[in-house]
Amino acid sequence: MKFSAEWLARYNARNATQTELVDSPTIEESDIHKHILDYCKQYMWIAFHGSMVHKTHRTPGEPDFTILAEGGRVIMIECKAGKKKPSDDQRDIIHWAGNLGHKIHVVRSISEADAVLKTNSK
């Protein structure tokens, strides 16, 4: 087996994702975002994701992530750390999407995010 730089990068990404699965009561929402972005990169999925630092001009209530995975699958995730709750706009969009047959996953930890991502992996 030949070990290339590309192989090493994939190996490191895969192992970094697995070792960061530590949930803590003080976990930041940005840590969950980073984990999801790393996971998407590992599987070469497209993750539409707005900046957490700047006010964006996205649709009010839009989930943090809309992920395009292989096989035409779309995964939508809203991240909430700690005891934060979805805003009224977010709750409305989650409900409306559900009525249209779509699921917006609300995750509060890295392990919850990982469970959603793994469930949707081939």
C-alpha positions as CSV (number, residue, x, y, z in Angstrom):
1,M,0.0,0.0,0.0
2,K,1.3,3.4,-0.9
3,F,0.8,6.2,1.6
4,S,0.3,9.5,-0.2
5,A,-0.2,13.0,1.3
6,E,-3.9,12.7,0.2
7,W,-4.3,9.4,2.1
8,L,-2.6,10.9,5.2
9,A,-5.0,14.0,5.1
10,R,-8.0,11.7,4.9
11,Y,-6.7,9.5,7.7
12,N,-6.0,12.6,10.0
13,A,-9.4,14.0,9.2
14,R,-11.2,10.8,10.0
15,N,-9.3,10.3,13.3
16,A,-9.6,13.9,14.4
17,T,-13.4,13.7,14.0
18,Q,-13.5,10.5,16.1
19,T,-11.3,11.9,18.9
20,E,-13.3,15.1,19.2
21,L,-16.5,13.4,20.3
22,V,-16.3,14.7,23.8
23,D,-19.4,16.5,25.0
24,S,-19.0,18.9,27.8
25,P,-21.5,21.1,29.6
26,T,-19.5,24.1,28.4
27,I,-19.4,23.1,24.8
28,E,-19.7,26.0,22.4
29,E,-22.0,26.1,19.4
30,S,-19.0,26.9,17.3
31,D,-17.4,23.5,18.4
32,I,-20.5,21.7,17.0
33,H,-20.3,23.7,13.8
34,K,-16.6,22.8,13.4
35,H,-17.3,19.1,13.9
36,I,-20.1,19.2,11.3
37,L,-17.9,21.0,8.8
38,D,-15.0,18.5,9.4
39,Y,-17.4,15.6,8.9
40,C,-18.7,17.0,5.6
41,K,-15.2,17.7,4.4
42,Q,-14.3,14.1,5.2
43,Y,-17.1,12.7,3.1
44,M,-16.8,15.4,0.4
45,W,-20.3,16.6,1.1
46,I,-21.3,20.2,0.3
47,A,-22.3,22.1,3.5
48,F,-24.1,25.4,3.0
49,H,-23.4,27.3,6.3
50,G,-23.5,31.0,7.2
51,S,-20.9,32.8,9.3
52,M,-21.4,32.7,13.0
53,V,-19.5,36.0,13.4
54,H,-21.3,38.3,10.9
55,K,-25.0,39.1,10.6
56,T,-26.1,37.4,7.4
57,H,-28.9,38.0,5.0
58,R,-30.2,34.5,5.2
59,T,-33.9,33.6,5.4
60,P,-35.2,34.1,9.0
61,G,-35.3,30.7,10.7
62,E,-33.1,29.0,8.2
63,P,-31.1,26.1,9.7
64,D,-27.4,26.5,10.4
65,F,-26.6,23.8,7.9
66,T,-28.0,22.5,4.6
67,I,-25.9,19.6,3.6
68,L,-25.9,17.9,0.2
69,A,-24.7,14.3,0.5
70,E,-24.3,11.6,-2.2
71,G,-27.4,9.9,-3.6
72,G,-29.4,13.1,-3.6
73,R,-29.7,13.2,0.2
74,V,-30.2,16.6,1.9
75,I,-29.5,17.0,5.6
76,M,-30.6,20.1,7.5
77,I,-29.2,20.8,11.0
78,E,-29.8,23.6,13.5
79,C,-27.2,23.7,16.3
80,K,-28.1,24.9,19.8
81,A,-25.5,24.6,22.6
82,G,-26.5,24.3,26.2
83,K,-30.1,25.2,27.1
84,K,-30.6,27.6,24.2
85,K,-33.9,27.2,22.3
86,P,-34.7,27.7,18.7
87,S,-36.1,31.2,18.0
88,D,-39.8,31.6,17.0
89,D,-38.7,31.9,13.3
90,Q,-36.6,28.7,13.7
91,R,-39.5,26.8,15.3
92,D,-41.9,28.0,12.5
93,I,-39.4,26.8,9.8
94,I,-38.9,23.5,11.5
95,H,-42.6,22.9,11.7
96,W,-43.3,24.1,8.2
97,A,-40.5,21.9,6.8
98,G,-41.9,19.0,8.7
99,N,-45.3,19.6,7.1
100,L,-43.6,19.4,3.7
101,G,-42.0,16.1,4.6
102,H,-38.5,17.5,5.5
103,K,-36.7,17.0,8.8
104,I,-34.6,19.8,10.4
105,H,-32.5,18.1,13.1
106,V,-31.8,20.2,16.2
107,V,-28.6,19.1,17.8
108,R,-27.1,20.2,21.2
109,S,-23.9,18.3,21.3
110,I,-21.2,16.9,19.1
111,S,-22.5,13.3,19.8
112,E,-26.0,14.3,18.7
113,A,-24.6,15.9,15.5
114,D,-22.5,12.8,14.9
115,A,-25.5,10.6,15.3
116,V,-27.4,12.6,12.7
117,L,-24.5,12.6,10.3
118,K,-23.7,8.9,10.7
119,T,-27.4,8.0,10.2
120,N,-27.3,9.8,6.9
121,S,-24.0,8.3,5.7
122,K,-23.9,5.5,3.3
